[in-house]
Amino acid sequence: MKTLMMNLNNINQLDKIDFISSFGNIFEESKFITEIAETKRPFKNKEKMISIFLTIFDHLDQENKINIIKKHPDLADKVKINKGLSKLSDDEQSRSGLKDCTEDEFNMFQKLNYSFKEKFNIPYILAVRNRNKNEIIEDFKNRLNSSDIQKEIEISINQVREIAKLRLKEIIDE
């Protein structure tokens, strides 16, 4: 499932509702960032548009960033996959092979997700695009070995940024 690319000129000409509809999930379930970015149009180029979205996120306080982290779906959550992820999350999990897990792998991810949330009070976040299941599992287990909650929050914030950047890079065509 390929995300539709949009020409920057067309993006700049979208009405407000269509712009927010098209980019409202760049930061998972946080369309308020898109609403702010929309007011910064016209965008000079792809890099500037990406920079505006990321700068808005960067200027949020830590509590808002953590709330955005908590809106991300668990990786390889069979129930979410079957009931529906956002189009962007679905695409990312599909490409990395997470939608094609065996029953044992789904169960392992469920345990890892649960352990991570219990330990850090946030879901495990990783920009899974261009990674495979084995790389994701290895990273998951390595991060679970940490005891530094603040470090894990910083890693997760950076991963949320990376996910947003990758999503925008894929959607925007100059």
C-alpha positions in Angstrom: 0.0 0.0 0.0 1.7 3.2 -1.2 1.0 6.6 0.2 -0.2 9.1 -2.4 2.4 11.7 -3.2 1.3 15.4 -3.5 3.0 18.2 -5.4 4.1 21.1 -3.2 2.3 23.6 -5.4 -0.9 21.6 -4.9 -0.3 21.3 -1.2 0.0 25.1 -1.0 -3.3 25.5 -2.8 -5.3 23.1 -0.7 -8.1 24.7 1.3 -7.7 24.5 5.0 -10.0 21.4 5.5 -8.3 19.4 2.8 -4.8 20.3 4.1 -5.7 19.2 7.6 -7.3 16.1 6.2 -4.3 15.2 4.2 -1.7 15.9 6.9 -3.6 15.6 10.1 -2.0 12.3 11.1 1.7 13.1 10.4 2.0 13.2 14.2 -0.2 10.3 15.3 -3.7 11.6 16.2 -2.3 15.1 16.7 -3.9 17.2 14.1 -3.4 20.4 16.1 0.2 20.4 14.8 -1.1 20.3 11.3 -3.6 23.1 12.1 -0.6 25.3 13.1 1.5 24.2 10.2 -1.4 25.1 7.8 -1.1 28.8 8.9 2.5 28.8 7.8 1.7 28.3 4.1 2.8 28.8 1.4 5.8 26.5 1.9 8.9 27.5 0.0 10.0 23.9 -0.6 9.8 20.4 0.8 12.5 20.9 3.3 10.8 24.1 4.7 7.5 22.3 5.1 9.1 19.4 6.9 11.1 21.9 9.1 7.9 23.7 10.0 6.1 20.5 11.2 9.2 19.4 13.2 9.7 22.8 14.7 6.1 23.0 15.9 6.6 19.6 17.5 10.0 20.6 19.0 8.4 23.6 20.7 5.8 21.5 22.6 6.4 20.9 26.2 7.4 17.4 27.3 3.9 16.5 28.5 2.4 17.2 25.1 5.2 15.2 23.5 4.5 12.3 25.8 0.8 12.5 25.0 1.7 12.2 21.3 3.9 9.2 22.1 1.0 7.5 23.9 -1.2 7.9 20.8 1.0 5.7 18.7 -0.3 2.1 18.3 1.6 -0.8 19.7 3.8 -2.5 17.1 2.4 -5.7 15.7 -0.8 -5.5 17.7 -2.9 -8.1 16.0 -6.2 -6.6 17.2 -5.3 -3.1 16.0 -4.1 -4.4 12.7 -7.3 -6.3 12.2 -9.6 -3.4 13.3 -7.6 -0.7 11.6 -4.6 1.5 12.1 -4.3 4.9 10.6 -3.4 4.6 6.9 0.2 5.8 7.6 0.7 3.4 10.5 -0.8 0.6 8.5 1.5 1.3 5.6 4.6 1.4 7.9 3.8 -1.8 9.7 3.0 -3.6 6.5 6.3 -2.7 4.9 8.3 -3.9 7.8 6.5 -7.2 7.9 4.7 -6.6 11.2 1.3 -7.4 9.6 2.6 -10.8 8.5 3.7 -12.1 11.9 3.1 -15.6 12.9 0.9 -16.2 15.9 4.0 -16.8 18.0 5.5 -13.5 16.8 2.2 -11.6 17.5 2.2 -13.1 21.1 5.9 -12.1 21.6 5.1 -8.6 20.4 2.2 -8.4 22.8 4.4 -9.4 25.7 7.1 -7.0 24.7 4.6 -4.1 24.3 3.1 -4.9 27.7 6.5 -5.1 29.4 7.6 -1.8 27.8 4.5 0.0 28.9 4.8 -1.4 32.4 8.4 -0.3 32.7 8.3 3.1 31.0 4.6 4.1 31.0 4.7 4.8 27.3 4.5 2.5 24.2 7.6 1.4 22.4 8.1 3.8 19.5 10.4 3.1 16.6 10.4 4.4 13.0 9.9 1.0 11.4 10.1 2.2 7.8 13.1 0.5 6.1 13.5 -2.0 9.0 12.5 -5.7 9.2 10.9 -7.7 12.0 14.2 -9.0 13.3 15.8 -5.6 13.5 12.7 -4.3 15.3 12.6 -7.2 17.8 16.4 -6.7 18.5 15.9 -2.9 19.2 12.8 -3.6 21.3 14.7 -6.0 23.5 17.7 -3.7 23.8 15.6 -0.8 24.9 13.7 -2.9 27.4 17.1 -3.6 29.1 17.4 0.1 29.9 16.3 1.4 33.3 16.6 5.1 32.4 13.0 6.3 31.9 14.1 9.8 30.9 16.5 8.4 28.3 13.7 6.2 26.9 11.4 9.2 26.7 14.0 11.1 24.7 14.6 8.2 22.4 10.8 8.0 21.9 10.5 11.7 21.2 13.3 11.4 18.6 11.5 8.4 17.0 8.2 10.3 16.8 10.1 13.1 15.0 11.7 10.6 12.6 8.4 9.0 11.9 6.9 12.4 11.0 9.9 13.3 8.9 9.7 10.1 7.0 6.0 10.4 6.4 6.3 14.0 5.1 9.3 13.0 2.9 7.2 10.3 1.3 4.1 12.4 0.8 5.6 15.6 -0.5 6.7 15.7 -4.1 8.4 18.9 -5.3 
